[in-house]
Amino acid sequence: MVGMVLMPEVVALGESLVQFNAVTDGPLRHVTYFEKHATGSEANVCVALVRLGVSCGLITRLGTDEFGLFIYDWLRGGEGVDVGHIRFDPESLRAFTLCRGITQYLVLVMCFITGGVPRPRH
């Protein structure tokens, strides 16, 4: 039908963030190189479903900084997730993680949130 909007088969709601994985071994204070990845449980599920041929959309808020733009571009262009319900918010908190392998089976993950304490909206 003309003018009908197709909804994704699956819609997820959740947080997205940027993850930095240490490329070199050793204590974090000695790591000099990191790989950058977009992540977040719901975003990862959306990407996996799209790769399996299921249409999927994500509802989330992203910052207007480079982290938010990186995540948006990864979801939309790189993976084909429906981003029609993602909203950009200049006051959105910026979440990222630093990851470093300790052993073959153990990874140290430190999560950081920047942007200050969330304020109530009126």
C-alpha positions, 0 to 999 in steps of 0.5 A: 500500500502507498504511504504505509510504513513498514515496522521492523520485525524486532525493536530493542530498547537499550543503551549503546556505548563505545568499547576500547579493547587493549591491543597490547598485553600488560597492565592498563597503565602500560597499554598504548594501543586500543581497538574501538568498537560500538557495543551494548547488549541491545545493539549487539542483538539488533546487529546479530538479527539483521545479519540473520535476515531479520529486520531490527530497530533500536530505540536509544539516546545518543550524545551529539559527540563523536561517540554518539556519531560513531555508534549511529554510523555503525548501526545504520551504515555498517550493519543496517539496523533501523535507526529511525527512533534513535534520538540525539541529546547533547546532554546524554551521558557518554558511556565507554568501556576499557577492556584488557585481557588478563588471561585467555579466559578472563577480561578486565572491563572498566566502565566509564560514564562522562557528562556529569550526573543526570538532571531531571527534565521538566 
